[in-house]
Amino acid sequence: MKVLKFILLSVLACISAPAAPEAQPYRDPSLPVDRRIDDLLSRMTPEEKFRQLFMLAENPGDSLERHAHGVFGFQIGGGEDAPVAVVANRIQRHFVERTRLGIPVILFAEALHGLVQKGATSFPQAIALAATFDTALMHDVAATIAEECRARGIRQVLSPVVNIASDARWGRVEETYGEDPFLVSAMGVAFVSEFERRGVITTPKHFIANVGDGGRDSYPVHMNERLLREIFLPPFAACIGRGGSRSIMAAYNSYDGSPCSASNWLNNHLLKEELAFPGFVISDAGGVGGANVLHFTAADYPEAGEHAINGGLDVIFQTSDNHAALFLPPFLDGRIRSDVIDRAVRRVLRVKFELGLFEDPYVDTADGGLRQRRETGRELARRAAREAIVLLKNDGNTLPLDSTPVRIAVIGPDAAEARLGGYSGPGNDPVSILEGIRARAGRAGAVTYARGCRRLDTAYVTVPSTVLSCVVRDSVRAGLLGAYYANAALTGAPSLVRVDPEIQFQWTLFSPEPGLLPYDCYSAQWTGTLTAPASGLFRIGLEGSDGYRLYLDDSLVLDRRRQVSSAARLAEFRFEQNRRYAIRLEFAEPAGNARLRLVWDVGVSTDGDSLPAEAVAAAAASDVALVVVGLEEGEFRDRASLPLPGRQEELIRRVAATGTPVIVAIVGGSAVTMSRWIDSVAAVLEVWYPGEAGGDAVADVVFGDVNPGGRLPITFPLAEGQLPLVYNHKPTGRGDDYFDLSGRPLFPFGYGLSYTQFAYGDLRFDRGEIGIGDTGIVRFTVTNVGAREGDEVVQLYVRDLLASVARPVIELKGFRRVHLKPGQTAMVTMEIPPEALTTLDERLRPTIEPGDFRVMIGSSSTDIRLHGTLRVRP
């Protein structure tokens, strides 16, 4: 028996213990990567292969031992440089030294406009970087972020967003580089190339479009293939072909009926075959399961995983390791062919070998030069913010402010904040606009501050659990007792009974309890007691979907049983402090996609009425008022309307009514409609989310230390009814206008003013006629004819005058940011390469058609200063 036990232990040891290095070719760096991959694949079990295709948006903490079969990698964050590097090394050490095959992991993070970790530089938001129209600056910014990633052991970033911002209502416009494929491609390539050359994998996203009808995030996309190839594909192709991106993230939404994470046409045909993409495709977090719970194209999670891998996805991205069991079965039972699995694993392993992780998985934990790196990063962030600011209006040369003593009223909810935008780390001591103005004003003037209003006007709040109670088994519990029924009629026995602390639910993706209640047919009744915290006539009601009745002390307070719409409806009710009221709420949902929130205005602050008056007084006592306003937007926060939220427009109008000159600075990442206030103010600045040094940069521009030169990378509409509105549309069959509104925008793509003026002249081509496949050369002069030095963003547009298929009325094909001193002239030379003249013919084949091309040079898409014609001969 002892002998048998010894033999078994010996066999197990041979199986589990790593073989000697000389017997493991995959560990030999002198061998070709393909040979190493072949060897490693031959040693892997089906579960080990699956784990290389499973990435986690969670820091593993102390739970590394459960990852015995390896894993693709983790998203880590928190801490300063050295602690994060120490965590990275600890994670790598486990996988390299304590798992059977020793396959290192890829540690990844978000880095849209700065690494999302403490201690990292926070640059201006992506849309602001695009507004610089400066690819050299983008190279510098990306290089800094990449170095901060490497210093922490981060080897992949889930950035950049190269989706086209085709609708200003989309909440994620701020994350993009705008509406134009040429600009987005140029900025995307500048970003990803710096990361990739430093050994950090970039992940352009979300393949291939992420905004649908109405500007809604992840809404189904059903554009035709021509539009997809002409507008939405080029940035991804550029990031892969010119930038070297080695990862791509699929979108949550469906395209042409298939979830993007499982689209064979998108992932296998278009991406891997046609674009020859050599890297790996990952899902968005939880996106593979979306094929089951959102798109209803898979019966369950295992089938969703099967469809995704067969459809060209390589890596399943989830938020918890517990989800692995949901997707593992088809990797073990043959539903996914072994060769398909191996192809996906090969793509992952190839990148891990290329990164050198097998030879050098660890990072230096010393923090030498940390302070210097932060100072350098901050200086660059300030420069980027300066270049990004767009001067939209400047009547009477209100800006810049004179250096003589001036009394400045700084007003607005965003003035004292330093908001950094979506996907931001905390930044290093972010400077607010108020702080920047105060620091720069110094002895030149006195600065007073008044908040003026809130960014959002809070008229009611959720009824809190502290005033709700119910009895369960003779025990008093906080909240209301909810009985849920698997029908819309509150009949029969409830399928679920539970205590809900608050009535605040968003069942837009699921039923209240998947598995027990159907997504599209359920009802609920909540009962208990509400104890009034104060006496008075207050308003109470529901925000969300119709289909409810609310009772207090058995009296019907609100009745919206008929399902019609979704809104906030409140009724007046007189409460007595400390009195207990029986409360009953009934809700039915017969179609799915419901929201419900029990709200009241008890405890809502009433200081909002006094705030504008304080701002008006501050403005009236000042020589100039700087009103800083801001947007509310972001992921899954699309906007149905584009005015400034809350009472900010009212604030601007009331301050302007004092007669004090008003400068408006807008903090945000997308377009704003301004018809109700723009004529009453002297100047408007779009400052975007300007990063950690943004307050200083805004002050630099306001006081004239820097001449603004930013340009709009998106079109600003006059009204939402014009949307989607982009500059590079195709010719219409009749007119562009509406019965009640122009079809032209408020501010066009490429627009931006300066504190000086520029004159263009002397346009000429090296050759007025070129052959198919040749590059045209255009030259012209730009002269600063004003009194201040500044930047002019020269923009080159092209229009095919006669084509076999309809072409855009105008297309950006080149740009350059030129700095000129007063009186200085620059000779600008720009190329018109073959791809600038290429179209897709009727069969979607790239071709250059002989004929005339209108070449336009200007300061925006509508401010064209020079025109010329370039002929392409047959």
SULJO-V990326 format. One record per residue. N is the residue number from 0. RES is the residue in one small letter. OMEGA is omega as a letter, one per 20 degrees, with the letter a starting at -180 (none if undefined). NEAR is the number of other ideal C-beta (glycine too) atoms within 10 Angstrom. Layout:
n | res | omega | near
N | RES | OMEGA | NEAR
N | RES | OMEGA | NEAR
This chain:
n | res | omega | near
0 | m | r | 5
1 | k | r | 6
2 | v | r | 7
3 | l | r | 8
4 | k | r | 9
5 | f | a | 10
6 | i | a | 10
7 | l | r | 10
8 | l | r | 10
9 | s | r | 10
10 | v | r | 10
11 | l | r | 10
12 | a | r | 9
13 | c | a | 9
14 | i | a | 8
15 | s | a | 9
16 | a | r | 9
17 | p | r | 14
18 | a | r | 11
19 | a | a | 8
20 | p | a | 10
21 | e | r | 8
22 | a | a | 8
23 | q | a | 16
24 | p | a | 16
25 | y | r | 23
26 | r | a | 19
27 | d | a | 15
28 | p | r | 12
29 | s | a | 7
30 | l | r | 15
31 | p | a | 10
32 | v | a | 16
33 | d | r | 11
34 | r | r | 13
35 | r | r | 21
36 | i | r | 21
37 | d | a | 16
38 | d | a | 15
39 | l | r | 24
40 | l | a | 17
41 | s | a | 10
42 | r | a | 13
43 | m | r | 21
44 | t | r | 12
45 | p | a | 16
46 | e | r | 14
47 | e | r | 20
48 | k | r | 22
49 | f | a | 28
50 | r | r | 25
51 | q | r | 29
52 | l | a | 25
53 | f | a | 24
54 | m | a | 26
55 | l | r | 23
56 | a | r | 16
57 | e | r | 14
58 | n | a | 14
59 | p | r | 20
60 | g | a | 10
61 | d | a | 6
62 | s | a | 10
63 | l | a | 17
64 | e | a | 9
65 | r | r | 10
66 | h | a | 21
67 | a | a | 16
68 | h | a | 20
69 | g | r | 23
70 | v | r | 26
71 | f | a | 25
72 | g | a | 25
73 | f | r | 25
74 | q | a | 21
75 | i | a | 22
76 | g | r | 19
77 | g | r | 13
78 | g | r | 15
79 | e | a | 14
80 | d | a | 23
81 | a | r | 17
82 | p | r | 15
83 | v | r | 26
84 | a | r | 22
85 | v | r | 15
86 | v | r | 22
87 | a | a | 22
88 | n | r | 17
89 | r | r | 13
90 | i | a | 24
91 | q | a | 20
92 | r | r | 14
93 | h | a | 17
94 | f | a | 22
95 | v | a | 18
96 | e | a | 10
97 | r | r | 13
98 | t | a | 20
99 | r | a | 16
100 | l | r | 19
101 | g | a | 17
102 | i | a | 24
103 | p | r | 24
104 | v | r | 28
105 | i | r | 22
106 | l | a | 25
107 | f | a | 26
108 | a | r | 24
109 | e | a | 21
110 | a | a | 29
111 | l | r | 25
112 | h | a | 33
113 | g | r | 29
114 | l | a | 28
115 | v | r | 21
116 | q | r | 22
117 | k | r | 16
118 | g | a | 23
119 | a | r | 31
120 | t | r | 26
121 | s | a | 28
122 | f | r | 38
123 | p | a | 35
124 | q | a | 32
125 | a | a | 32
126 | i | r | 28
127 | a | r | 28
128 | l | r | 30
129 | a | a | 29
130 | a | r | 29
131 | t | a | 28
132 | f | a | 29
133 | d | a | 26
134 | t | r | 18
135 | a | r | 10
136 | l | r | 20
137 | m | r | 26
138 | h | a | 15
139 | d | r | 17
140 | v | a | 27
141 | a | r | 30
142 | a | r | 18
143 | t | r | 22
144 | i | a | 29
145 | a | r | 25
146 | e | r | 17
147 | e | r | 23
148 | c | a | 25
149 | r | a | 17
150 | a | a | 24
151 | r | a | 27
152 | g | r | 22
153 | i | a | 29
154 | r | r | 27
155 | q | r | 25
156 | v | r | 25
157 | l | a | 26
158 | s | j | 28
159 | p | r | 31
160 | v | r | 26
161 | v | r | 32
162 | n | r | 25
163 | i | r | 23
164 | a | a | 30
165 | s | a | 23
166 | d | a | 23
167 | a | r | 26
168 | r | a | 22
169 | w | a | 27
170 | g | a | 22
171 | r | r | 27
172 | v | a | 31
173 | e | a | 26
174 | e | a | 27
175 | t | r | 30
176 | y | r | 29
177 | g | a | 25
178 | e | a | 26
179 | d | a | 27
180 | p | r | 24
181 | f | r | 21
182 | l | a | 25
183 | v | r | 28
184 | s | a | 21
185 | a | r | 23
186 | m | r | 28
187 | g | r | 31
188 | v | r | 24
189 | a | a | 24
190 | f | a | 33
191 | v | a | 30
192 | s | r | 21
193 | e | r | 22
194 | f | a | 29
195 | e | a | 18
196 | r | r | 13
197 | r | r | 15
198 | g | r | 15
199 | v | a | 25
200 | i | r | 26
201 | t | a | 28
202 | t | r | 28
203 | p | a | 26
204 | k | j | 23
205 | h | a | 26
206 | f | j | 28
207 | i | r | 27
208 | a | a | 23
209 | n | r | 28
210 | v | a | 27
211 | g | a | 20
212 | d | r | 11
213 | g | a | 13
214 | g | a | 24
215 | r | a | 17
216 | d | r | 20
217 | s | r | 23
218 | y | a | 18
219 | p | a | 14
220 | v | a | 20
221 | h | r | 13
222 | m | r | 17
223 | n | a | 10
224 | e | r | 13
225 | r | r | 13
226 | l | r | 14
227 | l | a | 18
228 | r | a | 18
229 | e | a | 21
230 | i | a | 20
231 | f | a | 22
232 | l | a | 22
233 | p | a | 19
234 | p | r | 29
235 | f | r | 26
236 | a | a | 20
237 | a | a | 22
238 | c | r | 26
239 | i | a | 22
240 | g | a | 14
241 | r | a | 15
242 | g | r | 26
243 | g | r | 17
244 | s | a | 27
245 | r | r | 23
246 | s | r | 25
247 | i | r | 27
248 | m | r | 24
249 | a | r | 32
250 | a | r | 25
251 | y | a | 21
252 | n | r | 26
253 | s | r | 23
254 | y | r | 22
255 | d | r | 15
256 | g | a | 10
257 | s | r | 18
258 | p | a | 30
259 | c | r | 32
260 | s | r | 36
261 | a | a | 28
262 | s | r | 26
263 | n | a | 13
264 | w | a | 14
265 | l | a | 27
266 | n | a | 27
267 | n | a | 17
268 | h | a | 13
269 | l | a | 22
270 | l | a | 24
271 | k | a | 20
272 | e | a | 11
273 | e | r | 12
274 | l | r | 15
275 | a | r | 9
276 | f | a | 24
277 | p | a | 14
278 | g | a | 22
279 | f | a | 27
280 | v | r | 26
281 | i | r | 28
282 | s | r | 28
283 | d | a | 22
284 | a | r | 17
285 | g | a | 18
286 | g | a | 27
287 | v | r | 31
288 | g | r | 22
289 | g | r | 25
290 | a | r | 27
291 | n | a | 20
292 | v | a | 16
293 | l | a | 19
294 | h | r | 20
295 | f | r | 11
296 | t | r | 16
297 | a | a | 21
298 | a | a | 10
299 | d | a | 13
300 | y | r | 21
301 | p | r | 21
302 | e | r | 17
303 | a | r | 28
304 | g | r | 31
305 | e | a | 23
306 | h | a | 25
307 | a | a | 33
308 | i | r | 28
309 | n | a | 18
310 | g | r | 22
311 | g | r | 25
312 | l | r | 28
313 | d | a | 26
314 | v | r | 25
315 | i | a | 28
316 | f | a | 27
317 | q | a | 21
318 | t | a | 12
319 | s | r | 10
320 | d | r | 17
321 | n | a | 8
322 | h | a | 18
323 | a | a | 19
324 | a | r | 10
325 | l | a | 17
326 | f | a | 23
327 | l | a | 18
328 | p | a | 17
329 | p | r | 21
330 | f | a | 22
331 | l | a | 14
332 | d | r | 11
333 | g | r | 9
334 | r | r | 15
335 | i | a | 22
336 | r | a | 11
337 | s | a | 11
338 | d | r | 7
339 | v | r | 13
340 | i | a | 22
341 | d | r | 17
342 | r | r | 15
343 | a | a | 23
344 | v | r | 24
345 | r | a | 19
346 | r | r | 22
347 | v | a | 24
348 | l | a | 24
349 | r | a | 18
350 | v | r | 20
351 | k | r | 23
352 | f | a | 21
353 | e | r | 14
354 | l | a | 19
355 | g | a | 13
356 | l | a | 22
357 | f | a | 19
358 | e | a | 11
359 | d | a | 12
360 | p | a | 24
361 | y | a | 15
362 | v | r | 21
363 | d | a | 12
364 | t | r | 17
365 | a | a | 11
366 | d | r | 15
367 | g | r | 10
368 | g | a | 11
369 | l | a | 14
370 | r | r | 9
371 | q | r | 9
372 | r | r | 19
373 | r | a | 18
374 | e | r | 12
375 | t | r | 15
376 | g | a | 24
377 | r | r | 21
378 | e | r | 12
379 | l | r | 20
380 | a | r | 28
381 | r | r | 24
382 | r | a | 21
383 | a | r | 27
384 | a | r | 33
385 | r | a | 25
386 | e | a | 24
387 | a | a | 32
388 | i | a | 27
389 | v | r | 25
390 | l | a | 21
391 | l | a | 22
392 | k | r | 18
393 | n | a | 18
394 | d | r | 12
395 | g | a | 8
396 | n | r | 9
397 | t | r | 15
398 | l | i | 25
399 | p | r | 20
400 | l | r | 23
401 | d | a | 12
402 | s | r | 12
403 | t | a | 8
404 | p | a | 11
405 | v | r | 16
406 | r | a | 16
407 | i | r | 25
408 | a | r | 27
409 | v | a | 29
410 | i | r | 31
411 | g | a | 31
412 | p | a | 23
413 | d | a | 24
414 | a | a | 27
415 | a | r | 15
416 | e | r | 17
417 | a | a | 24
418 | r | a | 19
419 | l | r | 22
420 | g | a | 28
421 | g | a | 21
422 | y | r | 21
423 | s | r | 21
424 | g | a | 23
425 | p | a | 14
426 | g | r | 22
427 | n | r | 19
428 | d | a | 11
429 | p | a | 20
430 | v | r | 24
431 | s | r | 20
432 | i | r | 27
433 | l | r | 23
434 | e | r | 18
435 | g | r | 27
436 | i | r | 25
437 | r | a | 18
438 | a | a | 13
439 | r | a | 19
440 | a | r | 21
441 | g | a | 9
442 | r | a | 6
443 | a | r | 15
444 | g | r | 21
445 | a | a | 15
446 | v | r | 19
447 | t | a | 17
448 | y | r | 19
449 | a | a | 23
450 | r | r | 20
451 | g | r | 31
452 | c | r | 25
453 | r | r | 17
454 | r | r | 20
455 | l | a | 13
456 | d | a | 12
457 | t | a | 11
458 | a | a | 12
459 | y | a | 19
460 | v | r | 14
461 | t | r | 13
462 | v | a | 21
463 | p | a | 17
464 | s | a | 17
465 | t | r | 12
466 | v | a | 18
467 | l | r | 24
468 | s | r | 19
469 | c | a | 19
470 | v | r | 12
471 | v | a | 13
472 | r | r | 5
473 | d | r | 5
474 | s | a | 7
475 | v | a | 10
476 | r | r | 16
477 | a | a | 15
478 | g | a | 20
479 | l | r | 26
480 | l | a | 18
481 | g | r | 22
482 | a | a | 17
483 | y | a | 22
484 | y | r | 20
485 | a | r | 18
486 | n | a | 15
487 | a | a | 18
488 | a | a | 10
489 | l | a | 16
490 | t | r | 10
491 | g | r | 9
492 | a | r | 8
493 | p | r | 18
494 | s | a | 17
495 | l | r | 16
496 | v | a | 11
497 | r | r | 15
498 | v | r | 17
499 | d | a | 20
500 | p | r | 13
501 | e | r | 16
502 | i | a | 25
503 | q | a | 17
504 | f | r | 18
505 | q | a | 12
506 | w | a | 20
507 | t | a | 12
508 | l | a | 12
509 | f | r | 14
510 | s | r | 19
511 | p | r | 22
512 | e | a | 14
513 | p | a | 12
514 | g | r | 9
515 | l | a | 13
516 | l | r | 23
517 | p | a | 15
518 | y | a | 18
519 | d | r | 13
520 | c | r | 17
521 | y | r | 26
522 | s | a | 23
523 | a | r | 24
524 | q | r | 18
525 | w | a | 23
526 | t | r | 16
527 | g | a | 24
528 | t | r | 15
529 | l | r | 21
530 | t | a | 14
531 | a | r | 19
532 | p | a | 13
533 | a | r | 11
534 | s | r | 12
535 | g | r | 12
536 | l | a | 8
537 | f | r | 19
538 | r | r | 16
539 | i | a | 23
540 | g | a | 23
541 | l | r | 26
542 | e | r | 17
543 | g | a | 23
544 | s | r | 23
545 | d | r | 19
546 | g | a | 22
547 | y | r | 25
548 | r | a | 17
549 | l | r | 25
550 | y | r | 17
551 | l | a | 18
552 | d | r | 13
553 | d | r | 9
554 | s | a | 10
555 | l | a | 11
556 | v | r | 19
557 | l | r | 18
558 | d | r | 13
559 | r | a | 19
560 | r | a | 12
561 | r | r | 8
562 | q | a | 16
563 | v | a | 9
564 | s | r | 8
565 | s | a | 14
566 | a | r | 12
567 | a | r | 12
568 | r | a | 16
569 | l | r | 19
570 | a | r | 15
571 | e | r | 11
572 | f | a | 20
573 | r | a | 9
574 | f | r | 20
575 | e | a | 11
576 | q | r | 10
577 | n | r | 10
578 | r | a | 11
579 | r | a | 14
580 | y | r | 19
581 | a | a | 13
582 | i | r | 25
583 | r | r | 17
584 | l | r | 22
585 | e | a | 18
586 | f | r | 28
587 | a | r | 22
588 | e | a | 26
589 | p | a | 14
590 | a | a | 12
591 | g | r | 15
592 | n | a | 13
593 | a | r | 25
594 | r | r | 15
595 | l | r | 23
596 | r | r | 18
597 | l | a | 25
598 | v | r | 22
599 | w | r | 21
600 | d | r | 17
601 | v | r | 18
602 | g | r | 12
603 | v | a | 14
604 | s | r | 10
605 | t | a | 7
606 | d | r | 9
607 | g | a | 17
608 | d | a | 10
609 | s | a | 9
610 | l | r | 19
611 | p | a | 20
612 | a | r | 12
613 | e | r | 16
614 | a | r | 27
615 | v | r | 22
616 | a | r | 14
617 | a | a | 23
618 | a | a | 29
619 | a | a | 14
620 | a | a | 13
621 | s | r | 23
622 | d | r | 17
623 | v | r | 22
624 | a | r | 30
625 | l | a | 30
626 | v | a | 28
627 | v | a | 27
628 | v | a | 26
629 | g | a | 25
630 | l | r | 27
631 | e | a | 13
632 | e | r | 22
633 | g | a | 17
634 | e | a | 14
635 | f | r | 10
636 | r | r | 13
637 | d | a | 21
638 | r | r | 20
639 | a | r | 9
640 | s | a | 9
641 | l | r | 21
642 | p | r | 17
643 | l | a | 25
644 | p | r | 21
645 | g | a | 19
646 | r | a | 20
647 | q | r | 28
648 | e | r | 19
649 | e | r | 16
650 | l | r | 27
651 | i | a | 27
652 | r | a | 15
653 | r | r | 19
654 | v | a | 29
655 | a | a | 21
656 | a | r | 13
657 | t | a | 18
658 | g | r | 8
659 | t | r | 19
660 | p | a | 20
661 | v | r | 25
662 | i | r | 22
663 | v | r | 29
664 | a | a | 25
665 | i | r | 23
666 | v | a | 27
667 | g | a | 24
668 | g | a | 26
669 | s | a | 24
670 | a | r | 27
671 | v | r | 26
672 | t | a | 20
673 | m | a | 23
674 | s | a | 12
675 | r | a | 13
676 | w | a | 23
677 | i | a | 15
678 | d | a | 10
679 | s | a | 14
680 | v | a | 21
681 | a | a | 19
682 | a | r | 24
683 | v | r | 24
684 | l | r | 25
685 | e | a | 27
686 | v | r | 28
687 | w | r | 27
688 | y | a | 28
689 | p | r | 33
690 | g | a | 33
691 | e | r | 28
692 | a | a | 30
693 | g | a | 35
694 | g | r | 29
695 | d | a | 23
696 | a | r | 27
697 | v | r | 30
698 | a | r | 23
699 | d | a | 22
700 | v | a | 25
701 | v | a | 27
702 | f | r | 22
703 | g | r | 15
704 | d | r | 14
705 | v | r | 23
706 | n | a | 22
707 | p | r | 29
708 | g | r | 28
709 | g | r | 32
710 | r | a | 29
711 | l | r | 26
712 | p | r | 27
713 | i | r | 29
714 | t | r | 28
715 | f | a | 22
716 | p | r | 23
717 | l | a | 19
718 | a | a | 18
719 | e | a | 18
720 | g | r | 10
721 | q | a | 19
722 | l | i | 18
723 | p | a | 18
724 | l | r | 25
725 | v | a | 21
726 | y | a | 23
727 | n | r | 21
728 | h | r | 14
729 | k | a | 11
730 | p | r | 11
731 | t | r | 10
732 | g | r | 4
733 | r | a | 6
734 | g | r | 7
735 | d | a | 12
736 | d | r | 11
737 | y | r | 12
738 | f | a | 4
739 | d | a | 7
740 | l | r | 13
741 | s | r | 12
742 | g | a | 14
743 | r | a | 14
744 | p | r | 23
745 | l | r | 20
746 | f | a | 23
747 | p | r | 18
748 | f | r | 25
749 | g | a | 25
750 | y | r | 24
751 | g | a | 23
752 | l | a | 21
753 | s | r | 20
754 | y | r | 20
755 | t | a | 19
756 | q | a | 14
757 | f | r | 20
758 | a | a | 13
759 | y | r | 18
760 | g | r | 11
761 | d | r | 12
762 | l | r | 16
763 | r | r | 11
764 | f | r | 18
765 | d | r | 12
766 | r | a | 12
767 | g | r | 11
768 | e | a | 13
769 | i | r | 21
770 | g | r | 12
771 | i | a | 13
772 | g | r | 11
773 | d | r | 16
774 | t | r | 14
775 | g | r | 24
776 | i | r | 15
777 | v | r | 20
778 | r | r | 13
779 | f | r | 21
780 | t | r | 14
781 | v | a | 24
782 | t | r | 18
783 | n | a | 25
784 | v | r | 14
785 | g | a | 17
786 | a | a | 10
787 | r | r | 14
788 | e | a | 16
789 | g | a | 20
790 | d | r | 25
791 | e | r | 26
792 | v | a | 24
793 | v | a | 23
794 | q | r | 25
795 | l | r | 23
796 | y | a | 25
797 | v | r | 21
798 | r | r | 18
799 | d | a | 21
800 | l | r | 11
801 | l | a | 10
802 | a | a | 14
803 | s | r | 13
804 | v | a | 15
805 | a | r | 11
806 | r | r | 21
807 | p | r | 19
808 | v | r | 15
809 | i | a | 19
810 | e | r | 20
811 | l | r | 24
812 | k | r | 21
813 | g | r | 20
814 | f | r | 20
815 | r | r | 17
816 | r | a | 18
817 | v | r | 16
818 | h | a | 13
819 | l | r | 19
820 | k | r | 10
821 | p | r | 13
822 | g | a | 11
823 | q | r | 13
824 | t | r | 14
825 | a | r | 17
826 | m | a | 9
827 | v | r | 18
828 | t | a | 11
829 | m | r | 19
830 | e | r | 13
831 | i | a | 21
832 | p | a | 13
833 | p | a | 16
834 | e | r | 12
835 | a | a | 21
836 | l | a | 23
837 | t | r | 13
838 | t | r | 17
839 | l | a | 16
840 | d | a | 12
841 | e | r | 9
842 | r | r | 6
843 | l | r | 14
844 | r | r | 8
845 | p | a | 11
846 | t | r | 16
847 | i | a | 19
848 | e | r | 18
849 | p | r | 11
850 | g | a | 16
851 | d | r | 14
852 | f | r | 24
853 | r | r | 15
854 | v | a | 23
855 | m | r | 20
856 | i | a | 21
857 | g | a | 19
858 | s | r | 21
859 | s | a | 20
860 | s | r | 25
861 | t | r | 15
862 | d | a | 12
863 | i | a | 16
864 | r | a | 18
865 | l | r | 19
866 | h | r | 12
867 | g | a | 16
868 | t | r | 12
869 | l | a | 21
870 | r | r | 15
871 | v | a | 20
872 | r | a | 10
873 | p | none | 7
